[in-house]
Amino acid sequence: MLPRHVQRLGRDWITHWNGSQILALNSPVSSCMRWAGHYPPWASFPLPISADFSANWRAPPFFGPWRQFQNSNWHLDNYTQSCCFHLPNPSMKSEREEPLTKKRRLSGQDDTSTPEQQTDLSNQKEVSCLSVAQNEEKHGSRKGTIKRHWEYFCQQSRTMKIAKNKGSDQSNTGSEATFDFTVMSYNILSQNLLEDNSHLYKHCRQRLLFWTYRFPNILQEIKELDADVLCLQEVQEDHYRTEIKSSLESLGYHCEYKMRTGRKPDGCAICFKTSKFSLISSNPVEFFRRDIPLLDRDNIGLVLLLQPRFHCKANAAICIANTHLLYNPRRGDIKLTQLAILLAEIASVAPQKDGSFCPVIICGDFNSVPGSPLYRFIKEGKLNYEGLAIGKVSGQEQFPRGQRILSIPIWPKKLGISQNCVYEIKQQQKEENAEEKLKAAKSDNAQEIVIASEKLSSKLRHHFKLSSVYSHYFPETGIPEVTTCHSRSAVTVDYIFYSAANDATADQPGAEDSFCGGLKLLGRLALLTEKDLWTVNGLPNENNSSDHLPLLAEFRLIER
């Protein structure tokens, strides 16, 4: 005869146990959720354990003999509000990288694994943003949420934002004089990657990790922020096909999508409001090359050329690029090569009839931290990588040891991309024009140019004058901004880079003044600190269903 409190536990409740899952006995039975992999075919999930119990309960088999179970300390009174089940941890070489069983092995050469970085929360300084309590008091937000505020750089933008929030019609106001629009970059966390990297989400209650819980939150966040352009990463293909695309189209977006190559089930999407833009061209970019061992990874990019509506110039265009670079901190050579391919594609799409570039916005998860060589290359337009260790490119490792130096050149010539990050065909045309000019020059000057070009063999360049929407540190305290936060780390790896108008920022080294105007940053949605995020149990949480925060910026198109 079972004790009465055990009889009340439930009817036909069988817990599956295979030795690799852990039942946390500190959760209320009413909140326990069974993992989707153990659902019967007919069951919808998430499926909570019913609170209506009877006496037909059977002891879970993993407790062993009844006497052992009876003498255990398993009591309902010991339950607390935390997660119920933990998934088995697959063998991982590094965070957010695919398990070894799923990894492509074409070259037969293994990557070196990266040491895990531990974050010491006690060393964080005081936060510069509003605390959770202040936000809940001032904004009336739900418990467990942090209110992010807008930072404005233009008073007119703030006035228009307030008017828009009040519901006034701004569709015709100043539409001929200016064109303002907002862009979001958001890694929404693929469900497949979440399950393959479950060790990163041990801090989460299990019910918060189901896609059926996460997607409504993500969609609501997108709807509330109401960006004109969405650049989404880690968009799982089956979810995109069945839910995401139709949901965004119902909000007035046109969607373009590119899935990762190989067997990877997620990709990148760029969605734009048809009321603000029309599509000129869509250009998917694949970084994988079958004949180049260096490029054996399945990351991709997507480049769109959009034409603004309600604008004075019919030939105005904006280039929007989205990507998700390789994670592996010790493969900076792959990261730089993937970036060079993306920049080459942008350079082939962005030129206008007069030879200038249209404004460019590059969004994505670059898996690189602020101030790293890869980050500086994007902003400064040049990078001398001679003597640079392969693991220092992305700055994800503080103390890389025993790593080889980047080879010169990084990628083989047969890739067809020059050190200026353009396709070789166009580069050859420029070189031919340069040779014609050299014929009229003196021979000694020509020799100096040849010698100079040989010295530039370890230097990368690109032709875009790019600025970052975010400053990456709070100016009052110097505390870092954070775009992603989970059990292992809290850092900035997501960015929105844009072609700054000449009057918006100072000239940057290596940049060419060849843009048709540019973009003026009007405002941005403020980021948070690591301490802010851990006050709501990190990411994901009850209200934020990705391990990344969405980045959002407002721009004004400035014409030359």
DATADA-V32306 format. One record per pair of residues at least 12 apart in sequence whose C-alpha atoms are under 10 Angstrom apart, sorted by the first residue. I is the first residue (numbers start at 1). GAP is how many residues later the second one is. Records with the same first field share a line. If there is no record, write none. Layout:
# DATADA-V32306
I=GAP + GAP
This chain:
# DATADA-V32306
1=54
2=53 + 55 + 56 + 57 + 64 + 68
3=67
4=51
5=70 + 71
6=47 + 48 + 49 + 51 + 52 + 53 + 69 + 70
7=46 + 47 + 48 + 49 + 50 + 51
8=43 + 44 + 45 + 46 + 47 + 48 + 49
9=20 + 21 + 40 + 41 + 42 + 43 + 44 + 45 + 46 + 47 + 48 + 49 + 50 + 67
10=19 + 39 + 40 + 41 + 42 + 43 + 44 + 45 + 46 + 47 + 48
11=38 + 39 + 40 + 41 + 42 + 43 + 44 + 45 + 46 + 47
12=41 + 42 + 43 + 44 + 45 + 46 + 47
13=36 + 37 + 40 + 43 + 44 + 45 + 46 + 47
14=43 + 44 + 45 + 46 + 47
15=19 + 23 + 43 + 44 + 45 + 46 + 47
16=18 + 19 + 22 + 44 + 45 + 46
17=21 + 43 + 44 + 45
18=44 + 70
19=43 + 69
20=66 + 67 + 68 + 69
21=64 + 65 + 66 + 67 + 68
22=62 + 63 + 64 + 65 + 66
23=60 + 61 + 62 + 63 + 64
24=55 + 56 + 58 + 59 + 60 + 61 + 62
25=48 + 49 + 50 + 51 + 53 + 54 + 55 + 57 + 58 + 59 + 60
26=48 + 49 + 50 + 51 + 52 + 53 + 54 + 55 + 56 + 57 + 58
27=49 + 50 + 51 + 52 + 53 + 54 + 55 + 56 + 57 + 58 + 178
28=48 + 49 + 50 + 51 + 52 + 53 + 54 + 55 + 56
29=19 + 20 + 21 + 22 + 47 + 50 + 51 + 52 + 55
30=18 + 19 + 20 + 21 + 22
31=17 + 18 + 19 + 20 + 49 + 50 + 51 + 52 + 53 + 174 + 175 + 176
32=15 + 16 + 17 + 18 + 49 + 50 + 51 + 52 + 53 + 173 + 174 + 175
33=12 + 13 + 14 + 15 + 16 + 50 + 51 + 52 + 172 + 173 + 174 + 177
34=12 + 13 + 14 + 15 + 50 + 51 + 172 + 173
35=12 + 49 + 50 + 51 + 52 + 171 + 172 + 174 + 175
36=174
45=165 + 166 + 167 + 168
46=160 + 161 + 162 + 163 + 164 + 165 + 166 + 167
47=160
48=159
81=124
82=121 + 122 + 123 + 124
83=119 + 120 + 121 + 122 + 123 + 124 + 125
84=120 + 121 + 122 + 123
85=117 + 120 + 121 + 122
86=112 + 113 + 115 + 116 + 118 + 119 + 120
87=108 + 109 + 110 + 111 + 112 + 114 + 115 + 119
88=107 + 108 + 109 + 110 + 111
89=106 + 107 + 108 + 109 + 110 + 111
90=105 + 106 + 107 + 108 + 109
91=105 + 106
92=21 + 104 + 105 + 107
93=17 + 18 + 19 + 20 + 21 + 22 + 23 + 235
94=18 + 19 + 20 + 21 + 22 + 103 + 233 + 234 + 235 + 236
95=18 + 19 + 20 + 21 + 102 + 104 + 105 + 232 + 233 + 234 + 393 + 394
96=97 + 98 + 100 + 101 + 102 + 103 + 104 + 230 + 231 + 232
97=96 + 99 + 100 + 229 + 230 + 231
98=94 + 95 + 98 + 99 + 166 + 229
99=94 + 97 + 98
102=161 + 162
103=159 + 160 + 161 + 194 + 195
104=158 + 159 + 192 + 193 + 194
105=188 + 191 + 192
106=184 + 185 + 186 + 187 + 190 + 191
107=183 + 185 + 186 + 187 + 188 + 189
108=185
109=184
111=217 + 219 + 220
112=216 + 217 + 218 + 219 + 291
113=215 + 216 + 217
114=214 + 215 + 216 + 277 + 282 + 283 + 286
115=214 + 282 + 284 + 285
116=281 + 372 + 373
117=279 + 280 + 281 + 371 + 372 + 373
118=369 + 370 + 371 + 372
119=368 + 369 + 370 + 371 + 372 + 411
120=369
121=409 + 410 + 413
122=409
124=355 + 356 + 405 + 406 + 407
125=352 + 353 + 354 + 355 + 404 + 406
126=351 + 352 + 353 + 403 + 405 + 406
127=347 + 349 + 350 + 351 + 352 + 353 + 401 + 402 + 403 + 404 + 405
128=345 + 346 + 347 + 348 + 349 + 350 + 351 + 400 + 401 + 404
129=17 + 18 + 19 + 20 + 345 + 347 + 348 + 397 + 398 + 399 + 400 + 403
130=16 + 17 + 18 + 19 + 398 + 402
131=15 + 16 + 400 + 401 + 404
132=12 + 13 + 14 + 15 + 400 + 401 + 403 + 404
133=12 + 13 + 402
134=12 + 13
135=12 + 13 + 14
142=401
143=393 + 399 + 400
144=391 + 392 + 393 + 397 + 398 + 399 + 400
145=387 + 388 + 390 + 391 + 396 + 397 + 398 + 399
146=382 + 386 + 387 + 389 + 390 + 397 + 398
147=379 + 381
148=377 + 378 + 379 + 380
149=375 + 376 + 377 + 378 + 379
150=373 + 374 + 375 + 376 + 377 + 402 + 403
151=371 + 372 + 373 + 374 + 375 + 376 + 402
152=369 + 370 + 371 + 372 + 373 + 374 + 401 + 402
153=367 + 368 + 369 + 370 + 371 + 401
154=366 + 367 + 368 + 369
155=367 + 368
156=366
157=23 + 364 + 365 + 366 + 397 + 398 + 399
158=364 + 365
160=13
161=362
171=104 + 139
172=138
174=136
175=134 + 135 + 136 + 137
176=133 + 134 + 135 + 136 + 137
177=133 + 134 + 135
178=132 + 133 + 134 + 378 + 379 + 380 + 381
179=97 + 129 + 130 + 131 + 132 + 133 + 376 + 377 + 378 + 379
180=48 + 96 + 128 + 339 + 340 + 341 + 342 + 374 + 375 + 376 + 377 + 378
181=46 + 47 + 48 + 95 + 96 + 127 + 341 + 372 + 373 + 374 + 375 + 376
182=43 + 44 + 45 + 46 + 47 + 48 + 90 + 339 + 340 + 341 + 342 + 370 + 371 + 372 + 373 + 374
183=42 + 43 + 44 + 45 + 46 + 47 + 48 + 88 + 89 + 137 + 178 + 180 + 313 + 341 + 368 + 369 + 370 + 371 + 372
184=38 + 41 + 42 + 43 + 44 + 45 + 46 + 47 + 48 + 86 + 87 + 179 + 180 + 311 + 312 + 340 + 341 + 366 + 367 + 368 + 369 + 370
185=42 + 44 + 45 + 46 + 47 + 48 + 85 + 137 + 138 + 177 + 178 + 179 + 180 + 309 + 310 + 311 + 363 + 364 + 365 + 366 + 367 + 368
186=32 + 36 + 44 + 45 + 46 + 47 + 48 + 49 + 177 + 178 + 179 + 297 + 308 + 309 + 360 + 362 + 363 + 364 + 365 + 366
187=44 + 45 + 46 + 47 + 48 + 81 + 137 + 177 + 178 + 296 + 297 + 307 + 359 + 360 + 361 + 362 + 363 + 364
188=26 + 27 + 30 + 31 + 44 + 45 + 46 + 47 + 48 + 356 + 357 + 358 + 359 + 360 + 361 + 362
189=25 + 29 + 43 + 44 + 45 + 46 + 47 + 77 + 351 + 356 + 357 + 358 + 359
190=21 + 43 + 44 + 45 + 46 + 47 + 49 + 75 + 76 + 77 + 356
191=18 + 19 + 20 + 23 + 24 + 43 + 44 + 45 + 48 + 74 + 75 + 355
192=19 + 42 + 43 + 44 + 72 + 73 + 74
193=41 + 43 + 71 + 72 + 73
194=15 + 16 + 17 + 352 + 353
195=14 + 15
198=289
199=287 + 288 + 289
200=285 + 286 + 287 + 288 + 289 + 339 + 347
201=284 + 285 + 286 + 287 + 337 + 338 + 339 + 346
202=284 + 285 + 286
203=283 + 284 + 334 + 335 + 336 + 337 + 338
204=282 + 283 + 333 + 334 + 335 + 336 + 337 + 338
205=332 + 335 + 336 + 337
207=335
208=332 + 333 + 334 + 335 + 336 + 337
209=331 + 332 + 333 + 336 + 337
210=335
211=28 + 334
213=329 + 330 + 332
214=326 + 327 + 328 + 329 + 330 + 331 + 332
215=24 + 28 + 29 + 330 + 331
216=327 + 329
217=325 + 326 + 327 + 328 + 329
218=26 + 325 + 326 + 327 + 328 + 332
219=25 + 28 + 29 + 326
220=323
221=322 + 323 + 324 + 329
222=26 + 29 + 328
223=25 + 28
225=300 + 325 + 327
226=25 + 47 + 326
227=26 + 44 + 45 + 46 + 325 + 326 + 327
228=24 + 25 + 43 + 44 + 45 + 46 + 47 + 48 + 49 + 326
229=24 + 25 + 26 + 41 + 42 + 43 + 44 + 45 + 47 + 48 + 91 + 323
230=18 + 23 + 24 + 25 + 39 + 40 + 41 + 42 + 43 + 90 + 92 + 133 + 320 + 321 + 322
231=24 + 25 + 37 + 38 + 39 + 40 + 41 + 71 + 89 + 90 + 91 + 92 + 131 + 132 + 133 + 265 + 319 + 320
232=25 + 35 + 36 + 37 + 38 + 39 + 90 + 91 + 92 + 131 + 132 + 133 + 318
233=33 + 34 + 35 + 36 + 37 + 68 + 89 + 90 + 91 + 130 + 131 + 132
234=25 + 26 + 31 + 32 + 33 + 34 + 35 + 89 + 90 + 131
235=22 + 23 + 24 + 25 + 30 + 31 + 32 + 33 + 34
236=23 + 24 + 28 + 29 + 30 + 31 + 32 + 33
237=20 + 21 + 22 + 23 + 27 + 28 + 29 + 30 + 31
238=27 + 28
239=26 + 27
240=15 + 17 + 26 + 27 + 29
241=16
245=12 + 24 + 26
248=23 + 24 + 25
249=22 + 23 + 24 + 25
251=22
252=19 + 20 + 21 + 22 + 23 + 24
253=17 + 18 + 19 + 20 + 21 + 22 + 23 + 24
254=16 + 17 + 18 + 19 + 20 + 21 + 23 + 24 + 25
255=14 + 15 + 16 + 17 + 18 + 19
256=12 + 13 + 14 + 15 + 16 + 23 + 26 + 27 + 28 + 46 + 47 + 48
257=12 + 13 + 14 + 25 + 27 + 44 + 45
258=12 + 25 + 26 + 27 + 28 + 42 + 43 + 44 + 65
259=25 + 27 + 39 + 40 + 41 + 42 + 43
260=25 + 26 + 27 + 28 + 37 + 38 + 39 + 40 + 41 + 64
261=25 + 26 + 27 + 36 + 37 + 38 + 39
262=26 + 34 + 35 + 36 + 37
263=35
264=34 + 35
266=33
267=31 + 32 + 33 + 34 + 35 + 56 + 57
268=16 + 31 + 32 + 33 + 34 + 54 + 55 + 56 + 96
269=32 + 33 + 34 + 52 + 53 + 54
270=12 + 32 + 33 + 34 + 50 + 51 + 52 + 53 + 93
271=33
272=34
274=34 + 35
275=33 + 34 + 35
276=30 + 31 + 32 + 33 + 34 + 35
277=28 + 29 + 30 + 31 + 32 + 33 + 40 + 41
278=27 + 28 + 29 + 30 + 31 + 39
279=25 + 26 + 27 + 28 + 29 + 38
280=24 + 25 + 26 + 27 + 37 + 38 + 39
281=22 + 23 + 24 + 25 + 26 + 38 + 68
282=20 + 21 + 22 + 23 + 24 + 38 + 39 + 67
283=18 + 19 + 20 + 21 + 22 + 38 + 62 + 63 + 66
284=16 + 17 + 18 + 19 + 20 + 37 + 38 + 58 + 61
285=14 + 15 + 16 + 17 + 18 + 36 + 37 + 38 + 53 + 56 + 57 + 60 + 61
286=12 + 13 + 14 + 15 + 16 + 52 + 55 + 56
287=12 + 13 + 14 + 38 + 47 + 48 + 50 + 51 + 52 + 53 + 54 + 55
288=12 + 50
289=126
291=123 + 124
292=119 + 120 + 122 + 123
293=118 + 119
294=37 + 39 + 40 + 43 + 116 + 117 + 118
295=38 + 39 + 40 + 42 + 43 + 116 + 120
296=38
297=28 + 29 + 37 + 41
298=27 + 28
299=24 + 25 + 26 + 27 + 28 + 36 + 39
300=22 + 23 + 24 + 25 + 26 + 38 + 41 + 42
301=20 + 21 + 22 + 23 + 24 + 37 + 38 + 40 + 41 + 44 + 63
302=18 + 19 + 20 + 21 + 22 + 40 + 43 + 44 + 60
303=16 + 17 + 18 + 19 + 20 + 39 + 40 + 42 + 43 + 46 + 47 + 58 + 59
304=14 + 15 + 16 + 17 + 18 + 42 + 45 + 46
305=12 + 13 + 14 + 15 + 16 + 41 + 44 + 45 + 53 + 55
306=12 + 13 + 14
307=12
308=249
311=246
313=246
315=37 + 38 + 43
316=36 + 42 + 43 + 200 + 241 + 243
317=33 + 34 + 35 + 40 + 41 + 42 + 43 + 199 + 240
318=32 + 39 + 40 + 41 + 42 + 43 + 181 + 200 + 201 + 239
319=27 + 28 + 30 + 31 + 32 + 38 + 39 + 40 + 41 + 42 + 43 + 179 + 180
320=26 + 30 + 39 + 40 + 41 + 42 + 43 + 178
321=21 + 22 + 24 + 25 + 39 + 40 + 41 + 42 + 43 + 175 + 176
322=20 + 39 + 40 + 41 + 42 + 43 + 44 + 174
323=15 + 16 + 19 + 39 + 40 + 41 + 42 + 43
324=14 + 15 + 39 + 40 + 41 + 42 + 43 + 170
325=12 + 13 + 14 + 39 + 40 + 41 + 42 + 43
326=12 + 13 + 39 + 40 + 41 + 42
327=38 + 39 + 40 + 41 + 67 + 69 + 166
328=39 + 63 + 66 + 68
329=38 + 39 + 61 + 62 + 63 + 64 + 65 + 66 + 67 + 68 + 71
330=59 + 60 + 61 + 62 + 63 + 64 + 65 + 66 + 67 + 70 + 73 + 74
331=58 + 59 + 60 + 61 + 62 + 63 + 72 + 75
332=36 + 41 + 42 + 56 + 57 + 58 + 59 + 60 + 61 + 62 + 63 + 74 + 78
333=56 + 57 + 58 + 60 + 61 + 72 + 73 + 74 + 77 + 78
334=56 + 59 + 76 + 77
335=31 + 32 + 33 + 39 + 55 + 58 + 59
336=37 + 38 + 41 + 57 + 58 + 74 + 75 + 124
337=73 + 74 + 78 + 80 + 84
339=27 + 35 + 38 + 39 + 82
340=38 + 71 + 77 + 78 + 79 + 80 + 81 + 82 + 83 + 120 + 121 + 122
341=74 + 75 + 76 + 77 + 80 + 81 + 82
342=20 + 79 + 80
343=19 + 35 + 74 + 77 + 78 + 79 + 80 + 119 + 120 + 121
344=72 + 73 + 74 + 76 + 77 + 78 + 79 + 80 + 118 + 119
345=72 + 76 + 77 + 78
346=14 + 15 + 16 + 75 + 76 + 118
347=13 + 74 + 75 + 76 + 79 + 115 + 116 + 117
348=74 + 75 + 78
350=165
351=163 + 164 + 165
352=163 + 164
354=160 + 162
355=159 + 160 + 161
356=156 + 157 + 158 + 159 + 160 + 161
357=106 + 107 + 142 + 156 + 157 + 158 + 159 + 160 + 161
358=141 + 156 + 157 + 158 + 159 + 160 + 161 + 201
359=105 + 106 + 107 + 139 + 140 + 141 + 142 + 156 + 157 + 158 + 159 + 160 + 198 + 199 + 200
360=104 + 105 + 106 + 137 + 138 + 139 + 140 + 155 + 158 + 159
361=105 + 106 + 107 + 135 + 136 + 137 + 138 + 139 + 158
362=16 + 104 + 106 + 133 + 134 + 135 + 136 + 137
363=105 + 131 + 132 + 133 + 134 + 135 + 188
364=129 + 130 + 131 + 132 + 133 + 187
365=118 + 119 + 127 + 128 + 129 + 130 + 131 + 183
366=28 + 126 + 127 + 128 + 129
367=27 + 28 + 29 + 124 + 125 + 126 + 127 + 128
368=24 + 25 + 26 + 27 + 28 + 29 + 123 + 124 + 125 + 126 + 127
369=24 + 25 + 26 + 27 + 28 + 103 + 122 + 123 + 124 + 125 + 126
370=24 + 25 + 26 + 98 + 101 + 102 + 103 + 110 + 111 + 121 + 122 + 123 + 124 + 125
371=23 + 24 + 101
372=20 + 21 + 22 + 23 + 24
373=12 + 15 + 19 + 20 + 21 + 22
374=18 + 19 + 20 + 21
375=18 + 19 + 20 + 93 + 118 + 120
376=17
377=83 + 84 + 85 + 89 + 133
378=83 + 84 + 86 + 87 + 88 + 89 + 90 + 119
379=83 + 85 + 86 + 87 + 88 + 89 + 118 + 119 + 129 + 130 + 131 + 132
380=81 + 82 + 83 + 84 + 85 + 86 + 87 + 127 + 128 + 129 + 130 + 131
381=39 + 79 + 80 + 81 + 82 + 83 + 84 + 85 + 127 + 128 + 129 + 130 + 131
382=37 + 38 + 77 + 78 + 79 + 80 + 81 + 127 + 128 + 129
383=75 + 76 + 77 + 78 + 79 + 127
384=72 + 73 + 74 + 75 + 76 + 77
385=20 + 21 + 22 + 23 + 24 + 25 + 72 + 73 + 74 + 75
386=19 + 20 + 21 + 22 + 23 + 70 + 71 + 72 + 73
387=17 + 18 + 19 + 20 + 21 + 71
388=15 + 16 + 17 + 18 + 19
389=12 + 13 + 14 + 15 + 16 + 17 + 18
390=13 + 14 + 15 + 16 + 17
391=12 + 13 + 14 + 15
392=13 + 14
393=13
394=99
396=95 + 96 + 97
406=52
407=51
408=49 + 50 + 51
409=48 + 49 + 50 + 51
410=47 + 48 + 50
418=42 + 43 + 44
419=37 + 38 + 39 + 40 + 41 + 42 + 43
420=39 + 40 + 41 + 42 + 43
421=39 + 40 + 41 + 42
422=39 + 40 + 41
461=49 + 50
462=48 + 49 + 50
463=47 + 48 + 49 + 50 + 51 + 52
464=34 + 35 + 36 + 44 + 46 + 47 + 48 + 49 + 50 + 51
465=32 + 33 + 34 + 35 + 36 + 37 + 40 + 42 + 43 + 44 + 45 + 46 + 47 + 48 + 49 + 50 + 53
466=30 + 31 + 32 + 33 + 34 + 35 + 39 + 41 + 42 + 45 + 52
467=29 + 30 + 31 + 32 + 33 + 34 + 37 + 38 + 39 + 41 + 54
468=27 + 28 + 29 + 30 + 31 + 32 + 53
469=26 + 27 + 28 + 29 + 31 + 52 + 53 + 54 + 55 + 56 + 82 + 83 + 84 + 85 + 86
470=24 + 25 + 26 + 27 + 54 + 55 + 56 + 57 + 81 + 82 + 83
471=56
472=19 + 20 + 23 + 55 + 56
473=54 + 55 + 56
474=52 + 53 + 54 + 55
479=49 + 50 + 51 + 52
480=12 + 47 + 48 + 49 + 50
481=45 + 46 + 47 + 48 + 49
482=12 + 45 + 46 + 47 + 48 + 49 + 50 + 51 + 66 + 67
483=12 + 44 + 45 + 46 + 47 + 50 + 64 + 65 + 66 + 67 + 68
484=44 + 46 + 49 + 54 + 55 + 56 + 62 + 63 + 64 + 65 + 66
485=44 + 45 + 48 + 49 + 52 + 53 + 54 + 55 + 61 + 62 + 63 + 64
486=44 + 47 + 48 + 51 + 52 + 53 + 54 + 60 + 61 + 62
487=50 + 51 + 52 + 60
489=41
490=39 + 40 + 41 + 43 + 44 + 48 + 49 + 57 + 58
491=38 + 39 + 57
492=35 + 56 + 57
493=55
494=54 + 55 + 56 + 57
495=55 + 56 + 57
496=55 + 56 + 57
498=20 + 21 + 22 + 23 + 57
499=16 + 17 + 18 + 19 + 20 + 21 + 22
500=15 + 17 + 18 + 19 + 20 + 21 + 55 + 57 + 58
501=12 + 14 + 15 + 16 + 17 + 18 + 19 + 20 + 55 + 56 + 57 + 58 + 59
502=13 + 15 + 16 + 17 + 18 + 56 + 58
503=14 + 15 + 16 + 17 + 55
504=14 + 15 + 16 + 17 + 54
505=15 + 16
515=44 + 45
516=42 + 43 + 44
517=40 + 41 + 42 + 43
518=37 + 38 + 39 + 40 + 41 + 42
519=35 + 36 + 37 + 38 + 39 + 40
520=34 + 35 + 36 + 37 + 38
521=32 + 33 + 34 + 35 + 36
522=31 + 32 + 33 + 34
523=29 + 30 + 31 + 32 + 33
524=27 + 28 + 29 + 30 + 31
525=25 + 26 + 27 + 28 + 29
526=25 + 26 + 27
527=22 + 23 + 24 + 25
528=21
